[in-house]
Amino acid sequence: MRNALTVDVEDYFQVAAFAAQIDPATWDRIPLRVERNTERLLELFADHGAKATFFVLGWVAERCPELVRTIAGQGHEVACHGYSHQLIYTQTPAVFREETVRAKACLEDQSQRPVLGYRAASYSITLRSLWALDALVEAGFTYDSSIFPIRHDRYGIPGSPRWPYRLTTPSGGSLVEFPPSTYAVLGYPVPVAGGGYFRQYPYALTRLALGRINRKDDRPFIFYLHPWEIDPEQPRIPAGWLSRFRHYTNLGRCEERLKRLLQDFSFATVSDVLEAIDLQRPEDDRAWIPQTR
């Protein structure tokens, strides 16, 4: 079974964990590491014959246009990660719309392909920002991967569907949602989709959970990673212990774990995986939306 391999293309200093320490107004004064780290991921994917969807931050795309062209030129899918990597529920709808349209237009110009997919910074489409789904439909996106069906201090909509489905937006639009993967433990969804969870869990646990999603649930999973997660030499930011734990744990082990993952599972782009599966019917997915309004 082919699973969706995704990369959130942002640099280490742009993560929400360091928002209190690093002002976005200073980003242009910080040396970029994202281009080199993303190129390394491209090398790893080529070595294993894997295709991926790269959710590229608009801010990065404007400064690294050749990187987007390289991603597209190697047969990967270019998707949108917004523009400024701000939590959506801290933005006004007008600012979110302007940034999203700007980022999408930039990526389409650089890749010379339609950009169909979107993923919010830090999965920040929550109960407080469901209005963003309508903005995505208006901007021309056909799928989203931002609604994490878990409870977390920064993101998540507990009780939302775990598998890819077609949702109805608050204003009646239609959008396919591919939620980050979870594995049910005693009926409780445990996140196993990648990122910090991939670095913090033992690899054997990740492989077991993802394998059971394929075999037991007969579903594809979606996996995500950031370029900075294979960069143990990145500068250290003086932040709180929780932010440092989430960001720095096992950076030195991540690349080797990723190689094992690429050997153990088959991967394709989000669009290719969605084309190969039967989505849940829209009427099956209305039940959770009234509860979140």
C-alpha positions as CSV (number, residue, x, y, z in Angstrom):
1,M,0.0,0.0,0.0
2,R,1.3,3.5,-0.9
3,N,1.3,6.1,1.9
4,A,1.5,9.8,1.7
5,L,5.0,11.3,2.3
6,T,5.0,15.0,3.2
7,V,7.5,17.7,4.1
8,D,6.7,21.0,5.7
9,V,9.3,23.3,4.1
10,E,10.2,25.8,6.8
11,D,13.4,26.8,8.6
12,Y,14.3,26.1,12.2
13,F,13.8,29.6,13.4
14,Q,10.2,29.8,12.0
15,V,8.6,27.2,14.2
16,A,5.8,28.2,16.6
17,A,7.9,26.8,19.5
18,F,10.3,29.8,19.2
19,A,7.7,32.5,18.4
20,A,8.3,34.2,21.7
21,Q,12.1,34.3,21.1
22,I,12.3,35.2,17.4
23,D,10.4,38.1,15.9
24,P,9.4,37.4,12.2
25,A,10.7,40.9,11.4
26,T,14.2,39.5,12.1
27,W,14.0,36.4,9.9
28,D,15.8,38.0,6.9
29,R,18.8,38.6,9.1
30,I,19.2,34.9,10.0
31,P,21.2,32.6,7.7
32,L,18.9,30.1,5.9
33,R,19.5,26.4,6.4
34,V,16.2,25.2,4.8
35,E,17.5,25.0,1.3
36,R,20.4,22.6,2.0
37,N,18.3,20.5,4.4
38,T,15.5,20.1,1.8
39,E,18.0,19.2,-0.9
40,R,19.3,16.4,1.5
41,L,15.7,15.1,1.8
42,L,15.4,15.1,-2.0
43,E,18.5,13.0,-2.2
44,L,17.2,10.5,0.3
45,F,13.8,10.2,-1.5
46,A,15.6,9.7,-4.8
47,D,17.7,7.0,-3.3
48,H,14.6,5.1,-2.2
49,G,12.4,5.8,-5.2
50,A,9.9,7.8,-3.0
51,K,7.8,10.7,-4.2
52,A,6.5,13.3,-1.7
53,T,4.3,16.3,-1.3
54,F,6.3,19.4,-0.2
55,F,4.1,21.9,1.7
56,V,6.3,25.0,1.1
57,L,6.1,28.2,3.1
58,G,5.5,31.2,0.9
59,W,8.2,33.2,2.7
60,V,10.7,30.5,1.9
61,A,9.6,30.2,-1.7
62,E,10.1,33.9,-2.3
63,R,13.7,33.6,-1.1
64,C,14.5,30.2,-2.6
65,P,12.7,30.0,-5.9
66,E,15.2,27.5,-7.3
67,L,14.3,25.1,-4.5
68,V,10.7,25.0,-5.5
69,R,11.6,24.5,-9.2
70,T,13.9,21.6,-8.1
71,I,11.2,19.9,-6.1
72,A,8.8,20.1,-9.0
73,G,11.4,19.1,-11.5
74,Q,12.1,15.9,-9.6
75,G,8.5,14.8,-9.9
76,H,7.3,15.7,-6.4
77,E,4.2,17.6,-5.6
78,V,4.4,21.3,-4.5
79,A,1.7,22.3,-2.0
80,C,1.2,25.3,0.2
81,H,2.1,25.8,3.8
82,G,0.8,29.4,4.0
83,Y,3.1,32.4,3.9
84,S,4.3,33.5,7.3
85,H,3.9,30.4,9.5
86,Q,1.6,32.1,11.9
87,L,-1.1,30.2,13.8
88,I,-4.3,30.8,11.9
89,Y,-6.4,31.4,14.9
90,T,-4.2,34.4,15.8
91,Q,-4.8,36.0,12.4
92,T,-7.8,37.9,11.0
93,P,-9.6,36.2,8.1
94,A,-8.5,39.1,5.8
95,V,-4.8,38.6,6.6
96,F,-5.1,34.9,6.3
97,R,-6.8,35.2,2.9
98,E,-4.2,37.7,1.6
99,E,-1.2,35.6,2.7
100,T,-2.7,32.3,1.4
101,V,-3.4,33.7,-2.0
102,R,0.1,35.3,-2.1
103,A,1.8,32.1,-1.2
104,K,-0.3,29.9,-3.6
105,A,0.4,32.3,-6.6
106,C,4.1,32.3,-5.9
107,L,4.3,28.5,-5.7
108,E,2.3,28.1,-8.9
109,D,4.5,30.6,-10.7
110,Q,7.7,28.8,-9.6
111,S,6.5,25.2,-10.1
112,Q,4.5,26.0,-13.2
113,R,1.8,23.6,-11.9
114,P,-1.5,24.1,-10.1
115,V,-1.1,24.0,-6.3
116,L,-4.0,21.9,-5.0
117,G,-3.0,21.1,-1.3
118,Y,-2.7,23.2,1.8
119,R,-1.4,22.6,5.3
120,A,-1.7,25.1,8.1
121,A,1.3,26.2,10.2
122,S,1.3,23.9,13.3
123,Y,-2.0,22.3,12.1
124,S,-3.8,25.4,13.4
125,I,-7.2,24.8,11.8
126,T,-9.1,24.2,15.0
127,L,-12.5,25.0,16.4
128,R,-11.4,28.7,16.5
129,S,-10.5,28.9,12.9
130,L,-12.9,26.7,10.9
131,W,-13.6,29.8,8.8
132,A,-10.2,29.2,7.1
133,L,-11.7,26.2,5.3
134,D,-13.9,28.5,3.3
135,A,-11.0,30.7,2.4
136,L,-9.1,27.6,1.1
137,V,-12.0,26.7,-1.1
138,E,-12.2,30.3,-2.4
139,A,-8.5,30.2,-3.2
140,G,-8.9,27.1,-5.3
141,F,-7.4,24.4,-3.1
142,T,-9.0,20.9,-3.4
143,Y,-7.5,19.3,-0.3
144,D,-6.2,20.2,3.1
145,S,-4.1,18.4,5.7
146,S,-4.5,20.6,8.8
147,I,-7.1,19.0,11.1
148,F,-5.4,16.7,13.6
149,P,-8.0,14.5,15.3
150,I,-6.3,14.8,18.7
151,R,-6.3,17.0,21.8
152,H,-3.1,19.2,22.0
153,D,-2.2,22.5,23.5
154,R,-1.6,24.1,20.1
155,Y,-3.8,22.2,17.6
156,G,-6.4,19.5,17.1
157,I,-10.1,18.9,16.8
158,P,-10.9,15.8,19.0
159,G,-13.5,13.6,17.5
160,S,-12.9,14.6,13.9
161,P,-12.5,11.8,11.4
162,R,-9.2,9.9,11.4
163,W,-9.2,8.9,7.7
164,P,-9.3,10.9,4.5
165,Y,-12.8,12.3,3.9
166,R,-14.7,15.0,2.1
167,L,-15.9,17.7,4.5
168,T,-18.4,20.4,4.1
169,T,-17.1,23.8,5.1
170,P,-19.0,26.2,7.4
171,S,-20.3,28.1,4.3
172,G,-21.3,24.9,2.4
173,G,-18.2,24.4,0.3
174,S,-16.4,21.1,-0.3
175,L,-12.9,20.1,0.6
176,V,-11.0,16.9,0.9
177,E,-9.3,16.5,4.3
178,F,-6.3,14.1,4.8
179,P,-5.8,14.3,8.6
180,P,-2.4,13.5,10.1
181,S,-2.3,9.9,11.1
182,T,-3.2,8.5,14.5
183,Y,-3.3,5.0,15.9
184,A,-6.2,4.0,18.1
185,V,-5.1,2.7,21.6
186,L,-8.1,1.7,23.7
187,G,-10.2,3.9,21.5
188,Y,-8.0,6.9,22.0
189,P,-6.2,8.4,18.9
190,V,-2.5,8.5,19.5
191,P,-0.5,10.7,17.0
192,V,2.0,8.7,14.9
193,A,2.1,10.9,11.8
194,G,5.8,12.0,12.1
195,G,7.6,15.2,13.2
196,G,8.4,15.3,16.9
197,Y,6.4,12.1,17.5
198,F,8.7,10.3,15.0
199,R,11.8,11.6,16.8
200,Q,10.5,11.0,20.4
201,Y,9.0,7.5,19.9
202,P,11.3,4.5,19.5
203,Y,11.4,3.7,15.8
204,A,10.0,0.2,16.4
205,L,6.9,1.7,17.9
206,T,6.4,4.0,14.9
207,R,6.8,1.1,12.5
208,L,4.4,-1.1,14.4
209,A,1.7,1.6,14.6
210,L,2.0,2.7,10.9
211,G,2.2,-0.9,9.8
212,R,-1.0,-1.7,11.6
213,I,-2.8,1.2,10.0
214,N,-1.9,-0.4,6.6
215,R,-2.7,-4.0,7.6
216,K,-5.3,-3.9,10.3
217,D,-7.2,-0.8,9.2
218,D,-6.4,-1.2,5.5
219,R,-5.8,2.5,5.2
220,P,-2.9,4.6,3.9
221,F,-1.2,6.8,6.5
222,I,0.2,10.3,6.0
223,F,3.7,11.0,7.3
224,Y,5.3,14.5,7.8
225,L,8.7,15.8,8.5
226,H,10.5,19.2,8.5
227,P,13.9,19.8,6.8
228,W,15.3,21.1,10.1
229,E,14.6,17.7,11.7
230,I,17.6,16.1,9.9
231,D,19.9,19.0,10.9
232,P,21.4,18.4,14.4
233,E,24.0,21.2,13.8
234,Q,21.3,23.9,13.7
235,P,21.8,26.8,16.2
236,R,20.2,26.3,19.6
237,I,17.5,28.8,20.7
238,P,17.2,29.6,24.4
239,A,13.6,28.7,25.0
240,G,11.4,27.0,27.6
241,W,12.1,23.4,28.4
242,L,9.0,22.1,26.6
243,S,9.8,23.9,23.4
244,R,13.4,22.7,23.6
245,F,12.2,19.1,24.2
246,R,9.8,19.2,21.3
247,H,12.2,20.7,18.9
248,Y,15.6,19.2,19.7
249,T,14.9,15.6,20.9
250,N,16.7,13.1,18.8
251,L,17.7,15.4,15.9
252,G,20.8,13.4,15.5
253,R,18.9,10.2,15.0
254,C,16.2,11.4,12.7
255,E,17.9,10.9,9.3
256,E,18.8,7.3,10.0
257,R,15.2,6.6,11.2
258,L,13.9,8.3,8.0
259,K,16.0,5.9,5.9
260,R,14.5,2.9,7.7
261,L,11.0,4.3,7.2
262,L,11.7,4.7,3.5
263,Q,12.8,1.1,3.3
264,D,9.9,-0.3,5.4
265,F,7.0,1.4,3.6
266,S,6.0,2.6,0.1
267,F,5.4,6.3,-0.4
268,A,3.8,8.6,-2.9
269,T,2.4,12.2,-3.1
270,V,-0.8,13.2,-1.3
271,S,-2.6,13.7,-4.6
272,D,-1.6,10.2,-5.8
273,V,-2.7,8.5,-2.6
274,L,-6.1,10.3,-2.6
275,E,-6.7,9.3,-6.2
276,A,-6.3,5.6,-5.2
277,I,-8.7,5.5,-2.3
278,D,-12.5,5.8,-1.8
279,L,-13.3,8.8,0.3
280,Q,-16.0,8.8,3.0
281,R,-19.3,10.2,1.7
282,P,-20.0,13.8,2.7
283,E,-23.1,12.9,4.7
284,D,-20.9,10.6,6.9
285,D,-18.8,13.6,7.9
286,R,-21.5,16.1,8.8
287,A,-21.9,14.8,12.3
288,W,-18.7,16.3,13.8
289,I,-19.0,19.7,12.1
290,P,-22.1,21.0,14.1
291,Q,-20.3,20.1,17.3
292,T,-17.4,22.3,16.3
293,R,-19.3,25.5,15.5
